[in-house]
Amino acid sequence: MGTIVYYTTSILVLSVFVFIYLERKYPYTRGIPILRDGFWVDLIWYTFIQSYFLKILIFDYIIEPMRRGWHLQSMHWLDHWPVALQVLLFLVLHDFYIYWFHRAQHHSKLLWKTHEAHHSNKEVDWLAGTRSHSLEILINQTIEFAPIILLLGPDSPVVAIKALIDAVWGMWIHSNIDVRSGKLQYVINGPEMHQWHHANDRAVFYANYSTKFAIWDWLFGTAYLPGRKKPAEFGLYYDYPKDYFLQHLFAVRRVDERKLMDKYSWFRAYYFSRLRVTSWLSTRLGLTKIEGLVPKQEQPDKGPVLPVSENADVESVEP
């Protein structure tokens, strides 16, 4: 297991640089900086900190007790299968589940609150897919990895391989790369359809749910791919917090960062200290100063999509 983790980690890191290069070379949406708005929140809080603690919670405190109590591995149902076939089996089954759960999140006001964070980025790139509410990750990764570990054991190479495929494919479908995959897009999902899924456009409020295999959208009538037309804007049609903790709080209580800064001096100090830290990181790395992190004082344009107030819940609207 240790050796394969070394290889999968190396491939993952290499993939990051490949995606960054391709986004600079063949951008889907021009003008998105590497350090776009929300970059550090997605990288530090969602990619590193949240992922680290959720991994411990999911694998050590949820799946491991199940494995010790259920003894499904002793039945050896899949032991004789080649690793490639094992990976394919769990890949397809989990992707089929994700399609329907993802679809439910867009149709249920309750489940949407666990998913709206994922749609809050106004600029979509290779890193944007990491922004997901911790409860959403807890549910999906438990359902994803529990069957693998229960049937094959925690040391199975399928765990590391499946995690690598998830990470690279997640970067791929969110990447800001102008791709023309032709008929392959009917089977394999990519930026062509998933960039549209993140658009602030009525046409895709209930479309393009697939993650890895676009075939689910085509089979179940939720595909949307209008030729070479591109979205006018991305993200939510209502205000959403930029702070990681407020993004989680927003799921249970609608809050406004500007009002909190006006009301509480301690929150204003915390908020701008966070901006200074991220600005310092950018300077130390020799990268462009982050744009768009300081909230504008004027009321942002929510677009003409739906006539709702900024604190309204998402309502069911037919695409």
Secondary structure as UniProt FT lines:
FT   HELIX           2..25
FT   TURN            30..31
FT   TURN            34..35
FT   TURN            37..38
FT   HELIX           39..40
FT   HELIX           41..50
FT   HELIX           51..55
FT   HELIX           56..63
FT   HELIX           64..70
FT   HELIX           72..75
FT   TURN            79..80
FT   HELIX           83..107
FT   HELIX           109..112
FT   TURN            113..115
FT   HELIX           116..119
FT   TURN            126..127
FT   HELIX           128..130
FT   HELIX           134..152
FT   TURN            154..155
FT   HELIX           157..174
FT   HELIX           182..186
FT   HELIX           191..197
FT   HELIX           202..204
FT   TURN            205..206
FT   HELIX           215..219
FT   TURN            220..221
FT   TURN            227..228
FT   HELIX           244..249
FT   TURN            250..252
FT   HELIX           257..263
FT   HELIX           265..284
FT   TURN            285..286
FT   TURN            310..311
//
